[in-house]
Structure formats: C-alpha cells, structure tokens
C-alpha cells in the first residue's frame, strides 16, 4: 500500500494532469478513456491531447461565458429546484456593482430558507433549525473560477458536446452536455442563454441518464437595475438562534497530519482550510466540474460512524471514525466516490 | 390538472408543461393550495410534522419496533413500463421509513380533510422545531462545501439543496 500525504497526493494529481496534457498515458484512467475515445473516433494514431483540443476550447468558451455572466450580470428571477419527488420554487436577485456581488435567494415553499450574499460573505438563514450559518465564497470565486488547471483536464474526465438550441423562460439557450468517462462522477447538462451566457437550466444525471436534480429558471430578467430592497434580508432572526461560522483560513500542507492512501482519479486538491470555529479541517477536491469536501474534526467519545447517507439532490455523504476523528466526505458526486475518499483518509504516522 | 401537478412533482412532464403549470400556480389559488398540500406531504415525510401530528412519528416507530422484521421482496427489474421509476427510487428510504411515509401521508390527508391549518400556519410552526446537533453539523458541512466549491449556478442558489439528514435523525 502506497501511503502518501496530501503533498504527495497533490504532486501525483499534478503529475497525472501533466501526463494528460502531454498526451501521455501514465494514468490508467487516461489510458482507458483515451483508447475508448480513439476507438470512438476511428483515429487511433492521433495524439489524445490534439483530439481533445477542440472539445476543450469549446467547453472553455462556454464555461467562461457562464461563469462570467453569473458573476457580472444583474438579474432577477424565479427558479425551480427538483430532486426525486421534491420540487421547490425560489426567487433570486443578483447585483454586480463596483466589482462586488450581492445576492438574495429565498425559498418560497417547503422548508423556508433565505440566503444573503455580500461580497465574499454568505449568510444562510434556516428558520426550521433556528440557525444562521455564515460562510465564505471561495477565494477563487464561484464556478468556473474555481477550476485551477487547464480545461483540457476537464476533457480527460468528461466527453463534452454541444447539443441543440432550446428555449427556456423566453430565452434562447445553448445546451452543453458533460458525459463522464468513468463511474466516479455524474453527467451534467447545462443550458446557457445564447445572448448573455447566463445559465438558465442545469441537470445532474446518473449513469442511466436519469435526472438526479435540476435547477431551472421559470422566469428571469437579465440586466437592468436591482434595487437595494430586493437584496435586503426579510427573515427575522431571533436572538436565541444559533449562529454557526463555517468560514476558515487557508491551511498549509506542511505539518498537516492527514493524508490520503490513494489519489482520487481526475480530482485535484484545490482548497485546504481550517474553520475558525471548531477547528475543523476542510479539504476540497475538484475535477473541474464536480467537487467534494473532506471534513476532519475530533470525534466525541463513544460516537459511532454513520456510514453512507444521501445528501440533498446530487450530494452524497459518507462518514467514518478514524484515529479518534470524524471523517465526513460530502459532494455532488456518486456514493462510490465519497466512500472511496473517506476510506482513503488516514492520519499520518 | 391534479394529475399533471403530481406528474410534475415526479419529474414526468416536459419543460413546456411545467412552465404552464408554474404560471397557473401564480394565479390560481385553488391550484396553489393543491401544491401546498403536496409540499406539506413532503415536509411530513422529511420529519417536519405540524402540531396536529405531534408525537405521530414516535408512535408509529414504536409500533414498527414491535412488528416482525419483513424483508423487502425482490423488486422487479426497472423497465420502460415504469417511466417514473427513477424519481421514486431516488427516495432512498429504508423499508421502515417508507412505511412511515405512507402512514404519514395518510395522517396528513386525514388532517387536511378536517380543517387542517393553512400551509402558512404550518410553516410558522416549523420554525419552532429545535435543531439537533447532528442535523446542524450536516447542514454546516453542506453550507461550507457549497460556498467554497460554487458551481455553475450563482453561489446562493447552491443553498437550495436540503441539508443531508443522517440515518436516525
């Protein structure tokens, strides 16, 4: 068993990424998927990277547009969120002014929730739990700014294709499909407004092509002014509600006592931080589209591992106890991957 | 029309039909009440009981504990004859919880039929439910993950996902 620390994992991931970029085939997954792709296209002599270049450029163009639009446009809209039998309608207002983003989202039915964003800070108000969670937007910004490596890495994990032009919420949209090359990630379908680039619909699908969750705007106004009142909090927070701060400070890998026994194919460590409250260590791994977080904190005496359980929508969770610590892995990825990641986490000796 | 609403909740209508239904929801109070009822059922199954059903879950679970263990029969293979199969199997509920859900739905239907409070009143009561340590922890994790990792949607939209609920919550 090869036992590596996070530093080694990162090095390994970078190495695999470089191999793929160079058209090499050191990584098993890259080899397998490369052969499949070559067979699909009937051009086995063509270098892998060259074959994927147009695919990567196309994906990069649309992902840049989608990411830029969601951050830098003003918009107000109503969207539905569907997963399983559950369907909720929410309202969102987003404003970009003087380089700072402000948002307000309110869930209109089901369990009430309100999310207020001011710049990097997010406040999630949960009346059902009588709690307010204060979080932070990642330093790299939201999607796709969080993708640290070349987009050609994305094409190593997904087959990407453009599909037809459709119409959503009275806007003409371009459909973009990301089909996974292995069983460690879900498929994604995105519909972006052709004019502005704003994402108007998004689906996560399982291996059978079934929709796991879907966000879709019902109506949206893109551009124009967004008044302060549309961004102001409306849920009253009682004084006795619990306030939970999940913000953290960057943690260096030096001296970090935790590592992974094996890397997660196609995923690289993008963020590692220590929560200010409680000291939980959080590591975020991304494949360029999907992400999972590993949380490590001391376990209470006598606590038992909860194992696997479903999160909301496409999110899966796996929890175990190791070396007196609770290891929780959570992400919008298949249950197989969160379990594999959780079982790979161990204290370094 | 109720059938269409039910089908939409099952994810079995196309986008155009769904949009038409949502538009009607905006303007048709009766239709909106139907919608609220469905959402209330969802809340019940998730464990957010209205005051009329205080202790209902515990009573049913206590009865279940006294029942003999019944293993689920071999499910038939998923085929094309079940167009809504996915939306159902995604419930991922264990057998006991499924039974709970069925019983809870029955309870809610009964409650609704005898002048149950409007969904708005139920929502107000939901806010009184105290948080548990593990549900808060799970919510925290999801919040921390969503904020940092973002996604193709705006940051705040990621929060619409329900917090993961560990078994036994």
Boltz contact constraints between the chains, C-beta under 6 A:
constraints:
  - contact:
      token1: [A, 66]
      token2: [B, 152]
      max_distance: 6.0
  - contact:
      token1: [A, 70]
      token2: [B, 154]
      max_distance: 6.0
  - contact:
      token1: [A, 81]
      token2: [B, 160]
      max_distance: 6.0
  - contact:
      token1: [A, 82]
      token2: [B, 11]
      max_distance: 6.0
  - contact:
      token1: [A, 84]
      token2: [B, 87]
      max_distance: 6.0
  - contact:
      token1: [A, 84]
      token2: [B, 90]
      max_distance: 6.0
  - contact:
      token1: [A, 84]
      token2: [B, 91]
      max_distance: 6.0
  - contact:
      token1: [A, 85]
      token2: [B, 9]
      max_distance: 6.0
  - contact:
      token1: [A, 85]
      token2: [B, 87]
      max_distance: 6.0
  - contact:
      token1: [A, 86]
      token2: [B, 42]
      max_distance: 6.0
  - contact:
      token1: [A, 87]
      token2: [B, 9]
      max_distance: 6.0
  - contact:
      token1: [A, 90]
      token2: [B, 160]
      max_distance: 6.0
  - contact:
      token1: [A, 94]
      token2: [B, 154]
      max_distance: 6.0
  - contact:
      token1: [A, 103]
      token2: [B, 154]
      max_distance: 6.0
  - contact:
      token1: [A, 103]
      token2: [B, 156]
      max_distance: 6.0
  - contact:
      token1: [A, 105]
      token2: [B, 156]
      max_distance: 6.0
  - contact:
      token1: [A, 109]
      token2: [B, 39]
      max_distance: 6.0
  - contact:
      token1: [A, 110]
      token2: [B, 39]
      max_distance: 6.0
  - contact:
      token1: [A, 115]
      token2: [B, 156]
      max_distance: 6.0
  - contact:
      token1: [A, 115]
      token2: [B, 159]
      max_distance: 6.0
  - contact:
      token1: [A, 117]
      token2: [B, 155]
      max_distance: 6.0
  - contact:
      token1: [A, 117]
      token2: [B, 156]
      max_distance: 6.0
  - contact:
      token1: [A, 122]
      token2: [B, 147]
      max_distance: 6.0
  - contact:
      token1: [A, 124]
      token2: [B, 143]
      max_distance: 6.0
  - contact:
      token1: [A, 124]
      token2: [B, 159]
      max_distance: 6.0
  - contact:
      token1: [A, 127]
      token2: [B, 127]
      max_distance: 6.0
  - contact:
      token1: [A, 128]
      token2: [B, 126]
      max_distance: 6.0
  - contact:
      token1: [A, 128]
      token2: [B, 129]
      max_distance: 6.0
  - contact:
      token1: [A, 129]
      token2: [B, 131]
      max_distance: 6.0
  - contact:
      token1: [A, 130]
      token2: [B, 131]
      max_distance: 6.0
  - contact:
      token1: [A, 131]
      token2: [B, 131]
      max_distance: 6.0
  - contact:
      token1: [A, 133]
      token2: [B, 143]
      max_distance: 6.0
  - contact:
      token1: [A, 135]
      token2: [B, 143]
      max_distance: 6.0
  - contact:
      token1: [A, 135]
      token2: [B, 144]
      max_distance: 6.0
  - contact:
      token1: [A, 135]
      token2: [B, 147]
      max_distance: 6.0
  - contact:
      token1: [A, 136]
      token2: [B, 147]
      max_distance: 6.0
  - contact:
      token1: [A, 137]
      token2: [B, 147]
      max_distance: 6.0
  - contact:
      token1: [A, 137]
      token2: [B, 155]
      max_distance: 6.0
  - contact:
      token1: [A, 138]
      token2: [B, 148]
      max_distance: 6.0
  - contact:
      token1: [A, 142]
      token2: [B, 150]
      max_distance: 6.0
  - contact:
      token1: [A, 142]
      token2: [B, 155]
      max_distance: 6.0
  - contact:
      token1: [A, 143]
      token2: [B, 150]
      max_distance: 6.0
  - contact:
      token1: [A, 143]
      token2: [B, 151]
      max_distance: 6.0
  - contact:
      token1: [A, 143]
      token2: [B, 152]
      max_distance: 6.0
  - contact:
      token1: [A, 146]
      token2: [B, 150]
      max_distance: 6.0
  - contact:
      token1: [A, 190]
      token2: [B, 152]
      max_distance: 6.0
  - contact:
      token1: [A, 199]
      token2: [B, 152]
      max_distance: 6.0
  - contact:
      token1: [A, 202]
      token2: [B, 152]
      max_distance: 6.0
  - contact:
      token1: [A, 210]
      token2: [B, 86]
      max_distance: 6.0
  - contact:
      token1: [A, 215]
      token2: [B, 153]
      max_distance: 6.0
  - contact:
      token1: [A, 218]
      token2: [B, 22]
      max_distance: 6.0
  - contact:
      token1: [A, 244]
      token2: [B, 140]
      max_distance: 6.0
  - contact:
      token1: [A, 246]
      token2: [B, 140]
      max_distance: 6.0
  - contact:
      token1: [A, 246]
      token2: [B, 143]
      max_distance: 6.0
  - contact:
      token1: [A, 246]
      token2: [B, 144]
      max_distance: 6.0
  - contact:
      token1: [A, 271]
      token2: [B, 148]
      max_distance: 6.0
  - contact:
      token1: [A, 284]
      token2: [B, 148]
      max_distance: 6.0
  - contact:
      token1: [A, 284]
      token2: [B, 149]
      max_distance: 6.0
  - contact:
      token1: [A, 291]
      token2: [B, 149]
      max_distance: 6.0
  - contact:
      token1: [A, 293]
      token2: [B, 145]
      max_distance: 6.0
  - contact:
      token1: [A, 295]
      token2: [B, 141]
      max_distance: 6.0
  - contact:
      token1: [A, 306]
      token2: [B, 166]
      max_distance: 6.0
  - contact:
      token1: [A, 309]
      token2: [B, 166]
      max_distance: 6.0
  - contact:
      token1: [A, 309]
      token2: [B, 167]
      max_distance: 6.0
  - contact:
      token1: [A, 310]
      token2: [B, 92]
      max_distance: 6.0
  - contact:
      token1: [A, 311]
      token2: [B, 164]
      max_distance: 6.0
  - contact:
      token1: [A, 312]
      token2: [B, 161]
      max_distance: 6.0
  - contact:
      token1: [A, 312]
      token2: [B, 162]
      max_distance: 6.0
  - contact:
      token1: [A, 313]
      token2: [B, 161]
      max_distance: 6.0
  - contact:
      token1: [A, 317]
      token2: [B, 164]
      max_distance: 6.0
  - contact:
      token1: [A, 328]
      token2: [B, 141]
      max_distance: 6.0
  - contact:
      token1: [A, 330]
      token2: [B, 141]
      max_distance: 6.0
  - contact:
      token1: [A, 330]
      token2: [B, 145]
      max_distance: 6.0
